[in-house]
Amino acid sequence: MNMNPVSSLPLPPGNLGLPFIGKNKIFRKNYQYSMKEIHQKYGSLYKTRILGKKFIYFQGYEAVKFVLTNENKYFAPCYIFKNSQRIFGQTDITWLAGQEHRDRQKLLTKTLKNKVLDNYIHTIHNLSNSYFLKWIKSDFVDLYFEINNYTLDLVLKLLLGIDSASESEIDNYLKEMRSGLNTIPLAFPWTKLGRGLKSKDKLFNQFEQIIVKRQKESDFGSDVLGILLTVQEEIDSKLTVREIAEQMVNLLSLGRKELSSALSSFLILTSEHLDVLKSLQIEQEKLDSSEPLSLAKLKKMVYLEQVIKEVLRLAPPVSGGLREVIQDCSFQGFRIPKGWNVTYQVSSVLEDPEIYKEPEIFNPERFNAANAEDKKKPLCYIPFGGGARECIGKEFAYLVIKIFISTLLDNCSWKFKENQDLTINKFPVARPANKIEVCFTNG
Ligand code: HEM
């Protein structure tokens, strides 16, 4: 007799393709289009094979909510690339589960939320201004390239106090590390994994030297590392130097590209909506220009926050989350087998017409107090994920985007080169499909 009713249920619809090859070509096509097509054709669940692993896509509000609310019960973190842990380490928050995950989340949250954000305002404001000054001096700048340098400089200054990171070797180390992720697991000097591991050593050495030096100082400092070291003393939780370095690399890799994505998408999407830009300008002009930037002043930029929300809804930097099934379960009559992987698809919720009226239209007013479409249902606004593993950098990200854009509005005008293709590719992290050139001018 079958004691387990789940095992008698059918698997979701879909096609596993050939072992080891599967349906990877889906990622080479237009990702967003493929996901929509699959959702319409097969419904909330679809099985496929990616890089040799069995996967189920979860799409639509109910399906995504099922994944986000069953963390630790049915789902746990996992990796898709076989060399991930060798390259990025295994002790950062993304690998932890259960109580260990909650403890790390509590610790890191203290460095990225609430009052400590005050510490970061000055640095974000100054660095933004220095980039704008540089951009004004050029005719046209390559938007994504420049923003990506800005976010590297910013994130490393705020994490570890490193200056001008974009002029150092750090970005090359990160590129080498990433290119070693999905390759044959042989580490020789001439293989991609070998080069990735060599870069990893160099990056970790640099970070560890900073951490060790800082631990010996009487004042730990007011960047993320400084706050982390202070909080660790207070709560008597000790991460090793290697664990702190791994955590910093993790924050860098989870924060930097997402910020580059959000900032470039903001400028691209608003360039097509001049009425929105005008309203943003009017909001800035109403604020007291003699009042220095503060959390209180940023809170007054209500319309700017609505526009950011709309940008993140239509061009979510992270297309989805990845999990491993840790216990057999079922959803809508289909079996979700232990050992398989699942992904939840962010846009399938953010473009759901039941939640967002005319979802394809760029309309920041959907987030004003009266409409508040993001509050219609729990977990219906998920550019930052949701549930137990919601992004811990959310407030920090809003802070950076708000300061960058408001400072830009206060000091510059900008114009996109004519007849450019402004398409945003949405996978794996949203970014312009092509080089986009923008001319910044004073005032
Ligand atoms: C607009 C910017 C950002 C977006 C849209 C974003 C989005 C997300 C999403 C969707 C997740 C959940 C992934 C999942 O469910 O597996 C996530 C997790 C995470 N994010 Fe962000 N993120 C942003 C910026 C940042 C920044 C600036 C930091 C840190 C400096 C950061 C740190 C993290 C960390 C550590 C996690 C893992 C949380 C955990 O596993 O418990 N993010 N982010």
Boltz pocket constraint, residues with backbone or C-beta under 6 A from the ligand:
constraints:
  - pocket:
      binder: B
      contacts: [[A, 93], [A, 94], [A, 105], [A, 250], [A, 251], [A, 252], [A, 254], [A, 255], [A, 256], [A, 258], [A, 259], [A, 262], [A, 312], [A, 316], [A, 317], [A, 318], [A, 320], [A, 321], [A, 322], [A, 382], [A, 383], [A, 384], [A, 385], [A, 386], [A, 388], [A, 389], [A, 390], [A, 391], [A, 392], [A, 393], [A, 394], [A, 396], [A, 397]]
      max_distance: 6.0
